[in-house]
Amino acid sequence: MTKKIIMIRELLLISAALLTHSLSSHAGEFNYNAELTLLTDSAVTIEAANIGTSNDANSDSASGQLLGTEYQFDNRLLVGYEFYNESYQDLSENDTQYHSFNASYDNNIGGFDFFLNTSHLDMSLDGEDFLTMDLVIPSLSYYFESGIYLNLSHTWIDKTFDTFTDFDAKNNATGITAYYFFANSKAYLSLNLTKGDEDANSDDNDYEEDTTTLAFQYPVSIGDYASKLNISYSVRKRDYLKVTDILNVKSREERDRFKIYLNSEINDNWSVRATYDFMDRDSNLAMSTYDSNYFALRVSYKK
């Protein structure tokens, strides 16, 4: 990356900080948040560029730190900035950092809720520029008095890699989610169906994808703390339809995922979350067929 581009980025960051400081002195709501995560992963991978395998050597522990700020102009418009750093104990080549700017707009129109989210992300890997990503997600939702909530969304992603240019791509995905709320709307059962595709620089990285996710959330009592238990199971199938060398290049992947987390609100500012995430991948390639176990403990602060 040239010095000119680096200077432009630094100016954008400084400008955003000055704008945020200016906005905080005017009407509206200014919020901060911070997180510390301790994690262990049995198969550390960078999925965006197929980095990492199922080898035992890819098992490691790490810590992640997140700092974020956002400004709520009114009930509709919000802008924010987020910085994240993740450092591994042994596999420092997987250390990541990112800066993210985002904006969202929310408006209720005749019982329908229209939501638009946009973000720009710059990520580094092992201290070097890795990925730039732009994301746009419009969605439309409607809540029925019976407790059913429907959400229709489309996700558009533009990915540009600094080195792994074969993975530069445009990704589109359309999904529909149905929620059924019960227990005074404190619990829900949801079903999501998503169909997507990715058009990459290399034909070998083009794919079509179908994902189905079933989730359940319910409030639980842990002493005096308000807590919730969330359990989800998803099945994702990818087909790389343009791959011809199926002996050496990934042509398909099926992934089953089971995730469970328990989140406890200590008070209005502090919360703690424990997460277990299991993934079972099956592919035409042996190196892409493996299981992974992920454990994490996260402490969050918001103001």
C-alpha positions as CSV (number, residue, x, y, z in Angstrom):
1,M,0.0,0.0,0.0
2,T,1.4,3.5,-0.9
3,K,2.2,6.2,1.6
4,K,-0.4,8.4,0.0
5,I,-3.2,5.8,0.6
6,I,-1.9,5.4,4.2
7,M,-2.0,9.2,4.8
8,I,-5.6,9.3,3.4
9,R,-6.7,6.6,5.8
10,E,-5.1,8.4,8.7
11,L,-6.9,11.6,7.7
12,L,-10.2,9.8,7.5
13,L,-9.7,8.3,10.9
14,I,-8.8,11.8,12.4
15,S,-11.7,13.4,10.6
16,A,-14.1,10.7,11.9
17,A,-12.8,11.3,15.5
18,L,-13.3,15.1,15.2
19,L,-16.8,14.6,13.7
20,T,-17.7,12.2,16.6
21,H,-16.4,14.7,19.2
22,S,-18.4,17.5,17.5
23,L,-21.6,15.5,17.3
24,S,-21.3,14.6,21.0
25,S,-21.8,18.2,22.0
26,H,-25.2,18.4,20.1
27,A,-28.6,16.9,20.6
28,G,-28.6,13.1,20.2
29,E,-27.2,10.1,22.0
30,F,-23.5,9.2,22.1
31,N,-22.5,5.6,23.2
32,Y,-19.3,3.7,23.8
33,N,-18.6,0.0,24.1
34,A,-15.6,-2.2,24.9
35,E,-15.1,-6.0,24.9
36,L,-12.4,-8.4,26.1
37,T,-12.6,-11.9,24.7
38,L,-10.5,-14.9,25.8
39,L,-10.8,-17.8,23.4
40,T,-9.4,-21.2,22.3
41,D,-9.9,-22.7,18.8
42,S,-9.0,-26.3,17.8
43,A,-8.6,-25.3,14.1
44,V,-7.6,-21.7,13.6
45,T,-8.5,-20.6,10.0
46,I,-9.0,-17.5,8.0
47,E,-12.0,-18.7,6.0
48,A,-12.1,-15.6,3.7
49,A,-9.0,-16.8,1.9
50,N,-8.9,-20.6,2.8
51,I,-6.0,-20.0,5.2
52,G,-5.5,-22.8,7.8
53,T,-6.1,-26.5,8.0
54,S,-7.3,-29.1,10.4
55,N,-3.8,-30.0,11.5
56,D,-3.2,-30.2,15.3
57,A,-0.7,-27.4,14.9
58,N,-3.5,-25.0,14.1
59,S,-5.0,-25.3,17.6
60,D,-4.3,-22.2,19.7
61,S,-5.7,-19.7,22.2
62,A,-6.1,-16.0,21.7
63,S,-7.4,-12.7,23.2
64,G,-9.5,-10.2,21.4
65,Q,-10.1,-6.5,22.3
66,L,-12.9,-4.4,20.8
67,L,-13.5,-0.7,21.1
68,G,-16.5,1.0,19.6
69,T,-18.4,4.2,19.5
70,E,-21.6,5.3,17.9
71,Y,-23.8,8.4,17.6
72,Q,-27.6,8.2,17.4
73,F,-28.8,11.3,15.6
74,D,-32.5,10.4,16.2
75,N,-34.6,7.3,16.2
76,R,-33.7,6.6,12.6
77,L,-30.0,7.4,11.8
78,L,-26.9,6.0,13.5
79,V,-23.2,6.2,12.7
80,G,-20.4,4.3,14.3
81,Y,-16.7,3.3,14.4
82,E,-15.2,0.0,15.6
83,F,-11.7,-1.2,16.2
84,Y,-10.8,-4.9,16.9
85,N,-7.5,-6.6,17.6
86,E,-7.1,-10.4,18.0
87,S,-3.7,-11.9,19.0
88,Y,-2.8,-15.6,19.2
89,Q,-0.5,-17.1,21.7
90,D,1.6,-19.2,19.2
91,L,0.1,-18.7,15.7
92,S,0.9,-15.0,15.3
93,E,0.5,-15.3,11.5
94,N,-3.2,-15.3,12.2
95,D,-3.2,-12.1,14.3
96,T,-5.9,-9.8,12.9
97,Q,-6.9,-6.2,13.3
98,Y,-9.7,-4.2,11.7
99,H,-11.2,-0.7,11.5
100,S,-14.8,-0.5,10.6
101,F,-17.1,2.5,9.8
102,N,-20.8,1.9,9.7
103,A,-24.1,3.7,9.3
104,S,-27.7,2.5,9.6
105,Y,-31.1,3.9,8.9
106,D,-34.3,2.6,10.5
107,N,-37.9,3.7,9.5
108,N,-41.3,2.4,10.2
109,I,-43.7,2.6,7.2
110,G,-47.3,1.5,7.7
111,G,-46.4,-1.3,10.1
112,F,-43.4,-2.4,8.1
113,D,-40.0,-1.7,9.4
114,F,-37.3,-0.8,6.8
115,F,-33.7,-1.0,7.9
116,L,-30.6,-0.2,5.9
117,N,-27.1,-1.0,7.2
118,T,-23.8,-0.1,5.5
119,S,-20.2,-0.6,6.6
120,H,-16.6,-0.3,5.3
121,L,-13.9,-2.5,6.9
122,D,-10.1,-2.5,6.6
123,M,-8.4,-5.6,8.0
124,S,-4.8,-6.6,8.5
125,L,-3.3,-10.0,8.9
126,D,-0.1,-10.5,10.9
127,G,0.6,-6.8,10.6
128,E,0.1,-6.6,6.8
129,D,-2.8,-5.2,4.8
130,F,-5.1,-8.1,4.1
131,L,-8.7,-7.3,3.2
132,T,-11.0,-4.3,2.4
133,M,-14.7,-5.0,2.4
134,D,-17.8,-2.9,1.8
135,L,-21.2,-4.2,2.9
136,V,-24.8,-3.1,2.3
137,I,-27.8,-4.8,3.9
138,P,-31.3,-3.6,3.3
139,S,-34.1,-5.4,5.1
140,L,-37.9,-5.3,5.5
141,S,-39.7,-6.6,8.6
142,Y,-43.2,-7.0,9.9
143,Y,-44.6,-8.1,13.3
144,F,-47.9,-9.9,13.6
145,E,-50.0,-9.7,16.8
146,S,-49.8,-13.5,17.0
147,G,-46.1,-13.2,18.0
148,I,-44.7,-14.0,14.6
149,Y,-42.0,-11.6,13.2
150,L,-40.9,-11.9,9.5
151,N,-37.7,-10.4,8.2
152,L,-36.6,-10.3,4.5
153,S,-33.0,-9.1,3.8
154,H,-30.4,-8.9,1.1
155,T,-26.7,-8.7,1.7
156,W,-24.2,-7.3,-0.8
157,I,-20.5,-7.6,-0.1
158,D,-17.5,-6.3,-2.2
159,K,-14.2,-7.9,-1.1
160,T,-10.8,-6.8,-2.2
161,F,-7.6,-8.6,-1.0
162,D,-4.2,-7.1,-0.8
163,T,-2.3,-10.3,-1.7
164,F,-4.9,-13.1,-2.3
165,T,-6.4,-11.4,-5.3
166,D,-7.9,-14.6,-6.6
167,F,-10.4,-14.2,-3.8
168,D,-11.5,-10.7,-4.8
169,A,-15.2,-11.1,-5.1
170,K,-18.7,-9.7,-5.1
171,N,-21.1,-11.7,-2.9
172,N,-24.9,-11.5,-2.9
173,A,-27.2,-13.3,-0.4
174,T,-31.0,-13.2,0.1
175,G,-32.5,-14.5,3.3
176,I,-35.8,-14.8,5.1
177,T,-36.2,-15.3,8.8
178,A,-39.3,-16.2,10.7
179,Y,-39.4,-15.6,14.5
180,Y,-42.0,-16.8,16.9
181,F,-41.9,-14.9,20.2
182,F,-43.4,-16.2,23.4
183,A,-43.0,-16.0,27.2
184,N,-44.0,-12.3,27.1
185,S,-41.7,-11.8,24.1
186,K,-38.7,-12.7,26.1
187,A,-38.1,-16.0,24.3
188,Y,-38.2,-16.9,20.6
189,L,-37.8,-19.7,18.1
190,S,-36.5,-18.8,14.6
191,L,-35.9,-20.3,11.2
192,N,-33.7,-18.7,8.6
193,L,-33.3,-19.7,4.9
194,T,-30.6,-18.0,2.9
195,K,-29.4,-18.4,-0.7
196,G,-26.3,-16.7,-1.9
197,D,-23.5,-16.7,-4.5
198,E,-20.0,-15.4,-4.9
199,D,-18.4,-14.2,-8.1
200,A,-14.6,-14.1,-7.6
201,N,-11.6,-13.2,-9.7
202,S,-10.8,-16.9,-10.1
203,D,-13.4,-19.3,-11.4
204,D,-12.2,-21.8,-8.9
205,N,-13.5,-19.6,-6.1
206,D,-16.9,-18.9,-7.5
207,Y,-19.7,-20.7,-5.5
208,E,-23.4,-21.0,-4.8
209,E,-24.5,-21.4,-1.2
210,D,-27.6,-22.5,0.7
211,T,-27.9,-22.1,4.5
212,T,-30.6,-23.1,6.9
213,T,-30.5,-22.1,10.6
214,L,-32.7,-23.0,13.4
215,A,-32.3,-21.0,16.7
216,F,-33.9,-20.9,20.1
217,Q,-33.5,-18.3,22.9
218,Y,-34.9,-18.4,26.4
219,P,-34.4,-16.3,29.5
220,V,-32.8,-18.1,32.4
221,S,-32.1,-17.2,36.1
222,I,-28.6,-17.1,37.4
223,G,-28.7,-15.5,40.8
224,D,-29.7,-11.9,40.5
225,Y,-28.5,-11.5,37.0
226,A,-30.8,-11.3,33.9
227,S,-29.5,-14.0,31.6
228,K,-30.5,-15.6,28.3
229,L,-29.6,-18.9,26.7
230,N,-29.2,-19.1,22.9
231,I,-28.9,-22.4,21.0
232,S,-28.6,-22.6,17.2
233,Y,-28.0,-25.2,14.6
234,S,-27.2,-24.5,10.9
235,V,-26.4,-26.4,7.8
236,R,-24.5,-24.7,5.0
237,K,-23.9,-26.2,1.5
238,R,-21.5,-24.7,-1.0
239,D,-21.0,-25.8,-4.6
240,Y,-18.0,-24.5,-6.6
241,L,-19.6,-25.2,-10.0
242,K,-16.8,-24.0,-12.2
243,V,-14.1,-26.2,-10.7
244,T,-12.9,-28.9,-13.1
245,D,-9.9,-30.3,-11.2
246,I,-11.9,-31.9,-8.3
247,L,-8.9,-34.0,-7.1
248,N,-6.9,-30.9,-6.2
249,V,-9.3,-28.0,-5.9
250,K,-12.3,-27.7,-3.6
251,S,-15.5,-28.3,-5.5
252,R,-18.0,-28.7,-2.7
253,E,-18.3,-28.1,1.1
254,E,-21.0,-29.0,3.6
255,R,-20.8,-27.5,7.0
256,D,-22.9,-28.4,10.1
257,R,-22.6,-25.9,12.9
258,F,-23.9,-26.1,16.5
259,K,-23.5,-23.0,18.7
260,I,-24.6,-22.3,22.2
261,Y,-24.0,-19.2,24.4
262,L,-25.1,-17.9,27.8
263,N,-25.2,-14.2,28.3
264,S,-25.6,-12.6,31.7
265,E,-26.3,-8.9,32.3
266,I,-24.4,-7.9,35.5
267,N,-25.9,-4.4,35.5
268,D,-26.8,-1.7,33.0
269,N,-23.2,-1.4,31.8
270,W,-21.5,-4.8,32.2
271,S,-22.3,-8.2,30.8
272,V,-20.5,-11.6,30.5
273,R,-21.0,-14.2,27.7
274,A,-19.7,-17.8,27.5
275,T,-19.8,-19.4,24.0
276,Y,-19.2,-22.9,22.6
277,D,-19.1,-23.2,18.8
278,F,-18.7,-26.6,17.0
279,M,-18.3,-26.9,13.2
280,D,-18.1,-30.1,11.2
281,R,-16.8,-29.5,7.6
282,D,-17.0,-32.1,4.8
283,S,-15.4,-31.5,1.4
284,N,-14.0,-33.3,-1.6
285,L,-10.5,-32.4,-0.2
286,A,-9.1,-34.1,2.8
287,M,-7.5,-30.9,4.1
288,S,-10.9,-29.2,4.0
289,T,-12.7,-32.0,5.9
290,Y,-12.4,-31.5,9.7
291,D,-14.1,-30.6,12.9
292,S,-13.4,-27.6,15.1
293,N,-14.2,-26.7,18.7
294,Y,-14.3,-23.0,19.7
295,F,-14.7,-21.8,23.3
296,A,-14.8,-18.1,24.3
297,L,-15.4,-16.0,27.4
298,R,-16.3,-12.4,26.7
299,V,-16.7,-9.4,29.1
300,S,-18.5,-6.4,27.7
301,Y,-18.9,-2.8,28.8
302,K,-21.3,-0.3,27.3
303,K,-22.2,3.3,28.1
